[in-house]
Every structure is written in C-alpha cells, then in structure tokens.
C-alpha cells in the first residue's frame, strides 16, 4: 500500500465524515433556523416539535466533526496548521456558535419556563444555529478559493487573516450550506409528527428551502469563476461534471416533486442523496488539493508510519461507533409515537 493510497483513504474518510455531519448535525442547525422562523398560531407547537426531534441525539452528531478535525491534525498537520492560522476567525465564530447553541438549548429546557425567558433562550439557540453552518461554509469556501498561500517548506502562512474568507465566494458557500441545513431539517421534521397541520407547515418550509438551495447553488457556481477557479474548472470542465450535474439536478427536482405531492418518506430519501451528491462533487472538484492552490494531500501528509496506524484506528473506531449510532437512532427515532400526537394529547389533557 503506497503512501498516496493511504492519503486518499484518509481523505475519503474525512469527506464521508463531512457528509454524515451535514446529514445529522447540519439538520440540527436547520432545526434552529426553523425555530427562529416559527410563526402563526402553531408557532409553539413547531418549536416543541423541533425540540423533541433534536433532544435525544443533537450532541452525539458532533462526533463526525471531531473525526474530521482529529484526522486533519494527525494525518495532514501542515494543512491543519494552515487552516487553523489563516481561518482562525471564522473557525472561532463557528466554535462559539456550537457552544452557544448547546448552552441555549439546555437552558431553554431547564431554566425558568416563563415566556420571556423561554423566548430569550430560543432566540440565542436559533441565531447560533444560523451562524455556525454559515461559518462552516465560509471555511470550506475559503479553503477552496485559492487565496490561502503558505510556504510548503517552512509552513509559514503568507496570507492575512481576513482577505481569504471575507469575500463573496466564501460567504455564498456559507449561505448555501445554511440552505442545505434548512432543507434537511424541514424534510426530516415532516416525518417527526402525525399532525397534518404541522406537516404542512414544514412542507412549505421545505419547498422554500429547496428553491433557496437551487438559487444559492447557481450563485455559488457563478462566483466560483473568480472566487475559486480550481473548483470552477473541476465542476465545469471535468469529464464527469456534466453527468454529475444532470444527476444532481434530477434528484433535486424529484425531491421538490416529492415534497409538493406530500410524499414525505420519499423526500426523506431524496434530499439526503441530493446533499451527498453536492458535497461529493465539491470533494471531487477540490481533489487533490486540501487547501488550494499549493497544499495537496500528498505534500501535507504525515509519514507512512503515522498514516497506517491512523487508518487502522479509523477502521476499529468505525466498527464500534457506527453500530452505536445505529442503536442510538433505533432507540430514540424508532418509536411509533410522534411529537404531533403527543402535543395533541397534552392539549386534550389540559
């Protein structure tokens, strides 16, 4: 097994971890978005549905982000140092958002349950849920933009701390990431309740989010011409790009149709596939660079004596963690009772 193969395998694990994090943790952030925009006479019920959907599993989903950070640190230390230095501001904002979001979610549940206190924690939870995915997207956009320059021999970052991420393309990717999170959450929430009215509320939100995803995908692609030339080249000129775009577009349109026709279980399958295709396409276009334009997986990788044990540990960890997550979801998400039914029952009891 060559070192190049080891690098690619570990990079593949990082990409898969990012996909899983978006499908799970990203949906949690999307729940915070819809918590902020809960409106109408069912606003309280919408927030209750979001709370019950997130409560059992939301902390566990950050495992996948930790996997990415640890693998980046151990397997690609030069890239880790470069990203941590050049992008420490958006990364810090993202970390603050994760902490504030968790804090607000807990205090909203256990603090004084007056309407004023509850609303204050709800707003903090929602705002933090918006900031975090935007900063995640900004970081990914900056990494792909080609504006972060580092001396490979010395490891010294030659870029300032602002210009690489405070630009149109990274923020377009940030908003794009937010719309994907909102879409995932809205579609998931349609299956978290048996209440037709609540399902209808999140159906409308899912349609709005789906259109927003399409708009932001187009804007991001247009801005990539100047904002991320290597990504634009990969997505626009590769032999796989046209079939890949057609497949992604077909899945997206099918998902919108499923949401429109209220085929929620089908939408629950199609929307994650759409997100997987989008992230996988970004990964293909980004490869072999880990930080454009001059850091690749090859020239930033640790030695073979490090990469081999890391890959072995990843395999062992997957054997332990994946069944544990399956069991976690089976316990908390495999129940027959739905939050909407519980809400209606509570109203009847009152």
C-alpha positions as CSV (number, residue, x, y, z in Angstrom):
1,X,0.0,0.0,0.0
2,X,1.6,3.2,-1.1
3,X,1.6,6.5,0.8
4,X,-0.6,8.1,-1.9
5,X,-3.2,5.4,-1.3
6,X,-3.1,5.9,2.4
7,X,-3.6,9.7,2.0
8,X,-6.6,9.1,-0.3
9,X,-8.2,6.6,2.0
10,X,-8.0,9.0,4.9
11,X,-9.2,11.9,2.8
12,X,-12.1,9.7,1.8
13,X,-12.9,9.1,5.5
14,X,-12.8,12.9,6.1
15,X,-15.2,13.5,3.2
16,X,-17.6,10.8,4.4
17,X,-17.5,12.2,7.9
18,X,-18.4,15.7,6.5
19,X,-21.3,14.2,4.6
20,X,-22.6,12.4,7.7
21,X,-22.1,15.6,9.8
22,X,-24.2,17.6,7.3
23,X,-26.9,14.9,7.2
24,X,-27.2,14.8,11.0
25,X,-25.6,17.8,12.7
26,X,-26.5,20.0,9.7
27,X,-30.1,19.1,10.1
28,X,-29.9,20.1,13.7
29,X,-28.7,23.5,12.7
30,X,-31.6,23.7,10.3
31,X,-33.9,23.0,13.1
32,X,-32.6,26.1,14.8
33,X,-33.3,28.1,11.7
34,X,-37.0,27.0,11.7
35,X,-37.2,27.6,15.4
36,X,-36.4,31.3,14.7
37,X,-39.0,31.4,12.0
38,X,-41.7,29.6,13.8
39,X,-44.8,31.7,13.2
40,X,-48.6,31.6,13.3
41,X,-50.9,30.0,15.8
42,X,-48.9,26.8,15.7
43,X,-45.5,28.5,16.5
44,X,-45.3,27.0,19.9
45,X,-46.1,23.5,18.5
46,X,-43.5,24.0,15.8
47,X,-40.9,24.7,18.5
48,X,-42.0,21.8,20.5
49,X,-41.7,19.5,17.5
50,X,-38.1,20.8,16.8
51,X,-37.2,20.3,20.5
52,X,-38.4,16.8,20.6
53,X,-36.8,15.9,17.3
54,X,-33.4,17.2,18.4
55,X,-33.2,16.4,22.1
56,X,-32.1,12.8,22.1
57,X,-29.3,13.0,19.6
58,X,-28.1,16.5,18.8
59,X,-24.9,16.4,20.9
60,X,-23.8,13.0,19.5
61,X,-23.8,14.3,16.0
62,X,-20.7,16.4,16.6
63,X,-18.7,13.2,16.7
64,X,-18.3,13.4,13.0
65,X,-16.9,17.0,13.1
66,X,-14.4,15.8,15.8
67,X,-13.3,12.9,13.4
68,X,-12.6,15.5,10.7
69,X,-10.6,17.7,13.0
70,X,-8.6,14.9,14.5
71,X,-7.7,13.3,11.2
72,X,-6.7,16.7,9.8
73,X,-4.5,17.3,12.8
74,X,-2.8,13.9,12.7
75,X,-2.7,12.9,9.1
76,X,-2.2,16.4,7.4
77,X,-0.5,18.6,10.1
78,X,0.7,21.3,7.7
79,X,-2.8,21.7,6.3
80,X,-4.2,21.8,9.8
81,X,-1.8,24.5,10.9
82,X,-2.5,26.5,7.7
83,X,-6.3,26.3,8.1
84,X,-6.1,27.0,11.8
85,X,-4.0,30.0,11.3
86,X,-5.5,31.7,8.2
87,X,-9.1,30.9,9.1
88,X,-9.0,31.2,12.9
89,X,-11.6,33.9,12.9
90,X,-14.5,32.0,11.1
91,X,-13.4,28.8,12.9
92,X,-13.6,30.6,16.3
93,X,-17.0,32.0,15.4
94,X,-18.2,28.6,14.4
95,X,-16.9,27.1,17.7
96,X,-18.7,29.9,19.7
97,X,-21.9,29.2,17.7
98,X,-21.7,25.5,18.6
99,X,-21.2,26.3,22.3
100,X,-23.9,28.9,22.5
101,X,-26.3,26.8,20.6
102,X,-25.9,23.9,23.0
103,X,-26.0,26.1,26.1
104,X,-29.2,27.9,24.9
105,X,-30.8,24.6,24.1
106,X,-30.2,23.2,27.5
107,X,-31.1,26.4,29.4
108,X,-34.3,26.8,27.4
109,X,-35.4,23.4,28.7
110,X,-34.3,23.7,32.4
111,X,-34.4,27.4,33.1
112,X,-37.4,29.4,34.3
113,X,-40.2,28.5,31.9
114,X,-41.7,31.9,31.7
115,X,-42.5,33.1,28.2
116,X,-39.9,35.9,28.3
117,X,-37.1,33.6,29.4
118,X,-38.0,30.8,27.0
119,X,-38.1,33.3,24.1
120,X,-34.7,34.7,25.0
121,X,-33.0,31.3,25.0
122,X,-34.9,30.3,21.9
123,X,-33.6,33.3,20.0
124,X,-30.0,32.6,21.1
125,X,-30.4,29.0,20.1
126,X,-31.7,30.0,16.7
127,X,-29.1,32.7,16.0
128,X,-26.3,30.4,17.0
129,X,-27.8,27.7,14.7
130,X,-27.6,30.1,11.8
131,X,-24.1,31.4,12.5
132,X,-22.5,28.0,12.8
133,X,-23.3,26.5,9.4
134,X,-22.6,29.8,7.7
135,X,-19.1,29.9,9.2
136,X,-18.6,26.2,8.3
137,X,-19.5,27.0,4.7
138,X,-17.3,30.1,4.8
139,X,-14.3,28.0,5.9
140,X,-14.9,25.4,3.2
141,X,-15.3,28.2,0.6
142,X,-12.1,29.8,1.7
143,X,-10.2,26.6,1.6
144,X,-11.3,26.1,-2.0
145,X,-10.8,29.7,-3.1
146,X,-7.1,29.5,-3.8
147,X,-6.4,32.7,-1.8
148,X,-4.6,31.0,1.1
149,X,-0.9,30.9,0.4
150,X,1.6,29.1,2.5
151,X,5.3,28.3,2.1
152,X,5.3,24.5,1.9
153,X,9.0,24.3,3.0
154,X,8.6,26.5,6.1
155,X,4.9,26.0,6.8
156,X,4.5,29.8,7.3
157,X,1.2,31.2,6.2
158,X,1.7,34.2,3.8
159,X,-1.9,35.3,3.7
160,X,-3.5,37.7,6.1
161,X,-6.3,36.7,8.5
162,X,-9.2,38.4,6.7
163,X,-9.0,38.5,2.9
164,X,-9.1,34.7,2.3
165,X,-12.5,34.3,3.9
166,X,-14.1,37.7,4.0
167,X,-15.2,37.6,0.3
168,X,-18.2,37.0,-1.8
169,X,-17.5,33.3,-2.7
170,X,-16.9,32.0,0.8
171,X,-20.0,33.7,2.1
172,X,-22.0,32.4,-0.8
173,X,-20.9,28.9,0.2
174,X,-21.8,29.8,3.8
175,X,-25.3,30.7,2.9
176,X,-25.5,27.7,0.5
177,X,-24.6,25.5,3.5
178,X,-27.3,27.1,5.6
179,X,-30.0,26.5,3.0
180,X,-28.9,22.8,2.8
181,X,-29.3,22.5,6.6
182,X,-32.7,24.2,6.5
183,X,-33.9,21.9,3.7
184,X,-32.7,18.7,5.6
185,X,-34.4,19.9,8.8
186,X,-37.7,20.8,7.2
187,X,-37.9,17.4,5.3
188,X,-36.9,15.4,8.4
189,X,-39.5,17.3,10.6
190,X,-42.4,16.3,8.2
191,X,-41.8,12.8,9.4
192,X,-41.5,13.6,13.1
193,X,-45.2,14.2,13.5
194,X,-48.5,12.8,12.5
195,X,-50.2,16.1,12.8
196,X,-51.2,17.1,9.2
197,X,-51.1,20.8,10.0
198,X,-47.6,20.7,11.4
199,X,-46.5,18.5,8.4
200,X,-48.0,21.2,6.1
201,X,-46.1,23.9,7.9
202,X,-42.8,22.2,7.4
203,X,-43.7,21.1,3.9
204,X,-43.9,24.8,2.9
205,X,-40.6,25.5,4.6
206,X,-39.0,22.6,2.8
207,X,-40.2,24.0,-0.6
208,X,-38.8,27.4,0.3
209,X,-35.5,25.9,1.3
210,X,-35.4,23.7,-1.8
211,X,-35.7,26.7,-4.1
212,X,-33.2,28.6,-2.0
213,X,-30.7,25.7,-2.4
214,X,-31.1,25.9,-6.1
215,X,-30.6,29.7,-6.2
216,X,-27.5,29.5,-3.9
217,X,-26.1,26.7,-6.0
218,X,-26.3,28.8,-9.1
219,X,-24.9,31.9,-7.4
220,X,-22.0,29.9,-5.9
221,X,-21.2,28.4,-9.3
222,X,-21.2,31.8,-11.0
223,X,-19.0,33.3,-8.3
224,X,-16.6,30.4,-8.5
225,X,-15.3,31.7,-11.8
226,X,-13.3,34.3,-9.9
227,X,-13.7,33.2,-6.3
228,X,-12.5,29.6,-6.8
229,X,-11.1,28.9,-10.2
230,X,-9.9,25.4,-9.5
231,X,-13.4,24.4,-8.2
232,X,-15.0,26.0,-11.3
233,X,-12.6,24.1,-13.5
234,X,-13.4,20.8,-11.7
235,X,-17.1,21.3,-11.7
236,X,-17.3,22.8,-15.2
237,X,-14.7,21.1,-17.4
238,X,-14.1,17.6,-15.9
239,X,-15.2,14.6,-17.8
240,X,-17.6,13.7,-15.0
241,X,-19.0,17.2,-14.5
242,X,-22.0,17.2,-17.0
243,X,-23.4,13.8,-16.0
244,X,-22.8,14.7,-12.3
245,X,-24.8,18.0,-12.7
246,X,-27.6,16.2,-14.5
247,X,-27.9,13.6,-11.9
248,X,-27.8,16.1,-9.0
249,X,-30.4,18.3,-10.8
250,X,-32.6,15.3,-11.5
251,X,-32.5,14.3,-7.8
252,X,-33.2,17.8,-6.7
253,X,-36.3,18.2,-9.0
254,X,-37.6,14.8,-7.9
255,X,-37.2,15.8,-4.3
256,X,-39.2,19.0,-4.9
257,X,-41.9,17.0,-6.6
258,X,-42.0,14.5,-3.7
259,X,-42.3,17.4,-1.2
260,X,-45.0,19.1,-3.3
261,X,-47.0,15.9,-3.6
262,X,-46.6,15.2,0.2
263,X,-44.6,12.0,-0.4
264,X,-42.6,12.7,2.7
265,X,-40.8,9.3,3.1
266,X,-39.6,9.6,-0.5
267,X,-38.4,13.2,0.1
268,X,-36.6,11.9,3.2
269,X,-34.6,9.7,1.0
270,X,-34.0,12.0,-2.0
271,X,-33.0,15.2,-0.1
272,X,-30.1,13.4,1.7
273,X,-29.0,11.9,-1.6
274,X,-29.0,15.5,-3.1
275,X,-26.8,16.7,-0.2
276,X,-24.5,13.8,-0.6
277,X,-24.0,14.5,-4.3
278,X,-23.4,18.2,-3.7
279,X,-20.7,17.5,-1.1
280,X,-19.2,14.6,-3.0
281,X,-19.0,16.8,-6.1
282,X,-17.2,19.5,-4.2
283,X,-14.7,16.9,-2.9
284,X,-14.0,15.6,-6.5
285,X,-13.5,19.2,-7.7
286,X,-11.2,20.0,-4.8
287,X,-9.0,16.9,-5.1
288,X,-6.0,16.6,-5.0
289,X,-5.8,19.9,-3.1
290,X,-6.6,20.1,0.6
291,X,-6.0,23.8,0.6
292,X,-5.9,25.5,-2.8
293,X,-3.7,26.4,-4.5
294,X,-0.4,24.8,-3.2
295,X,-1.3,22.3,-0.4
296,X,-2.2,18.9,-1.7
297,X,-2.9,15.7,0.2
298,X,0.5,14.4,-0.9
299,X,2.7,17.3,0.2
300,X,1.0,17.8,3.5
301,X,0.6,14.2,4.6
302,X,2.3,12.8,7.6
303,X,4.7,9.9,7.3
304,X,3.6,6.3,6.4
305,X,4.4,5.3,10.0
306,X,1.7,7.7,11.1
307,X,-0.9,7.2,8.4
308,X,-1.0,3.4,8.6
309,X,-1.9,3.2,12.4
310,X,-4.4,6.1,11.9
311,X,-6.2,4.2,9.2
312,X,-6.3,1.0,11.3
313,X,-7.7,3.0,14.3
314,X,-10.3,4.6,12.0
315,X,-11.4,1.1,10.9
316,X,-11.6,-0.1,14.5
317,X,-13.5,3.1,15.5
318,X,-16.0,2.6,12.7
319,X,-16.7,-0.9,13.9
320,X,-17.5,0.5,17.3
321,X,-19.1,3.9,16.5
322,X,-21.4,3.0,13.6
323,X,-23.3,0.3,15.4
324,X,-23.5,2.5,18.5
325,X,-25.1,5.3,16.4
326,X,-27.4,2.8,14.7
327,X,-28.6,1.7,18.2
328,X,-28.9,5.3,19.3
329,X,-31.2,6.2,16.4
330,X,-33.1,3.0,16.8
331,X,-33.9,3.7,20.4
332,X,-34.8,7.4,20.1
333,X,-36.0,7.6,16.5
334,X,-37.6,4.2,16.1
335,X,-40.6,4.8,18.3
336,X,-44.1,4.7,16.9
337,X,-45.3,7.8,18.9
338,X,-45.0,11.1,17.1
339,X,-44.5,14.5,18.6
340,X,-47.5,15.9,17.0
341,X,-49.7,13.2,18.6
342,X,-48.1,14.0,21.9
343,X,-48.8,17.7,21.5
344,X,-52.4,17.0,20.7
345,X,-52.6,14.6,23.7
346,X,-51.2,17.3,26.0
347,X,-53.8,19.8,24.8
348,X,-56.5,17.2,25.5
349,X,-55.2,16.6,28.9
350,X,-55.1,20.3,29.7
